[in-house]
């Protein structure tokens, strides 16, 4: 998956009241005494069609990996290492299911699997964002190729907000970025925020930016941290993750 580029960046239908109104209007136009009979037939057909449409939508959502109902927000703490000057720091993310339930469910699954431990911040663009989410182990990365369906954009890409990177519609997998400034222009491009930094943003600002966009994502996917440690030894990274008490939403 790719992230946004710096320049320009890369209901159910058939409610009874509405059906009745439509049917009545149509039937009243020159149908006279047959109004009631035809009205009943049209309503029946439309309601059956609406039911079938609804069932198809529900099946399609399940097949494409809809988030479990009742997904709750969490607070997750990343310990960052190899910051500018060699320091470390804790960054706490609050997930927001009301913003992006599918994205939040995917993020939670990655956290539960320990996916982010050892992940490098391989793309750091000052005054824009920092990107992470490629496993240091190619075997692990290969297990997360299946993309999830897009969420509508509800939150906004402001400073401290966490969002999945994409390479187009319905391509979110494991890569995320943290906005380091207000990037609300991303909202209209389908980048749906999943949460926000509630503590430790000062440590995000200390993530090493000396390599900018030099690391090759394809090489990271195929060779993992062996490639990064050899060629970009000073990259900041996530040394550990910890889930805190469930968030009160």
N, C-alpha and C positions, 0 to 999 in steps of 0.2 A: 504494500500500500504506500501511497505517496501522501505527503502533507500539502497544505496550501502553499502555493508559491508566493514569494515576497511581493512581486509586482503583479497585482490583479488576481493572484491566487488561482495557482492552479486549484357513515351514519346509516345507519340502517335506512332503507327506503320503504315507501309504501305505508306510511302511518295512516290509520283508518280515517282520521279527519281530513287529511289531504286527498286521499283517494275518493272519499265521498264527495268532496267539493268538486274535484275534476270530473267525476262521473256525472254528477248532477248537472253541471254546466253543459257537458256534451249531450246528455240525454234531453235536456230542456229545449234544445234547438230543433223543434219540429217533430218531436217524438210523442208528444201528447200522452195518450192512454197507455202506451207501452213503457212509460217511464219506470215504474216500479220493477217490472220484470227484468228489463234490460239492465237497470241499475244494479239489481242483485247479482246478475250474471257477471257484469263487468267487475264489480267489487270482488267477487269470489276469485275470478281469474287473476286480478291484480294482487290480491293478498297471497294467493298461492305462489305467484311469481316472486313476490317480495320475500316470502319465506325461503324459497329455493336459493335466491340470490344471497340472503343472509347466511344460510348454511354453507354455501360455497366460500364466502368470505371468511367464515370462521375456520373452515378446513384449511384454506390457503394460509391463514395466519399461523395456525398450528404447525403446518408443514414447513413454514419458513422460519420457525424458531421464535415465536412470540414469547415475550417475557412472562414468567409466572405471575398470576394475579397476586396482588398484595406484596410485591417486591418493596422492601423497606430500605431506606437510606442507611448507610454505614459511615463510620469514620475510620479511615485507614491511614496509618502512619508509615511513611517511607523514611528510612535512614539513608541520607546521601553521604557519599564518601568522595575523596579526591576533588573537593571543591577548590576554588581559587585559593592559593596559599596552602593547600594540603589539608584543609579543615573538613569537618563533618557537621551534619545538622539534620534535625528531624522536620519533616514536612507532613502536615496532616490534611487529608482530603476528605471532604464531606460529599458523599454521592447524593444526587437528587433524582430519584425515580420519576418525579412529576415532570421533570424536564425531558428525560429520555429513558423510558423503562427498558427498552431492548439494550441500549448501550450500557446502562447501569448493570443489568444482569450479566452482560458479557464481562465487564470490568470485575464484578464480584467473582465470577468464575475464574478469571485469571489470577486474582488475588488468592483465592482458595487453593489454587494449584501451585502457588509459590512461583508463578511465572516470572514476576518482575525482579526477583532477587538476582543480582548480577547484571541486570540490563544497563547498558551505557546510554548516556545522553549523546546520541551520535549526530544530531543536527541542532546546532545552537545559533540562532540568528538574533543578535542584540536588538533590543527595542522592538521585538516581534514575538518570538516564541522559542521554547526548547522542546525537542522531540525525543521520544523514547519508545520502547515497546517491541524491540527485536531481541529474542532470546540469545544468550551467549552460547547456547547449545543448539546446533542445527536440527538435531533429532527432536528436540522439544518444539522448536518453531514449526516444524513440518506437521505437528499434530494440531495446529491451530489455523489451518488454511481456509476452513469454511467461513465465509463471510456472513455477516448478519444483515438483516433488513434495516433500512434507514429509519430513524425516528424523525418526526416533524421537528423543526427547530423551534424550541420554546424559550430556552435560556439564551443569553447573549454572550459572545466571546469578548468579555472584558478581562482586565488584568486579574490573574489568579484563577481563571476558569480553565477547567480541564475538558478536553474534547478529543474524540477519535479522529485520526487522520484518515483520509480516503483517497482513492484514485478514480472516483466517479460514484454514481448511484449504487447503493447496496454493496459496498466493498469494504466495510469496516471489519477488521480482524483483531489485531493486537497493538497496533501503533497508536500512540496518543501524543498530544502536545499540551503544554501549559502556556497560556497566553501571558506574556510579560508586559503587555500594554493593551490598551483598548483596541480590539480588532473587530469591531462590530460589522465591518464590511464582509466578514466571513459568514455572517448569519444568513445572508441571502444566497449563499453558495452551497447550502446544505450541511454545513458543519454544526452538528447538534451537540451542545455542551452536556456533559454527564455529571458534573460536580464542580466544586470549587475548593481552593486552598483556604483553610480557616486558621492555620498556624504555620509559621515557618517560611513565609514567602521571601523573607530576607535571604534564606539559603538557596532558594530557586535563583535569586539574582546573583548568587556566587557560583553557579554552575560554570565550569570551564568553557570558554568560547574560543579558544585559540585555533581550533580546527574548523570552526564554522560549519560548512557543508561538504567538507572533503571526504568523509567516510562514505564508501559505496554500499548502498543498501543491499544490492545483490550479493556482494561479497560477505556482508554480515550474515545474510540468510544461509549462505553455503558454507562459510568457515567459522562463523560465530565470533566469540571473544578472542580466539587465537589470532584472527586477522586484526582485530582492533588493538589488542595489547601489543602486537608487533609494530603496527604502523601509527597508532594514536595512543600512546601509553598514558597520557595524562587526562583522558576523558573522565569526567565525573560519572558516577554510577550509583545505583540503588544497592546498598549492601544488605539490607534486610527490610522486611515488611511486617507490620503488626496491625491486626484489627482490634480496634478499641470497642467499647460498649456500643451497642446499636444506637444509632442517632435517633433523637426524638424529632419527628417531622411534623 
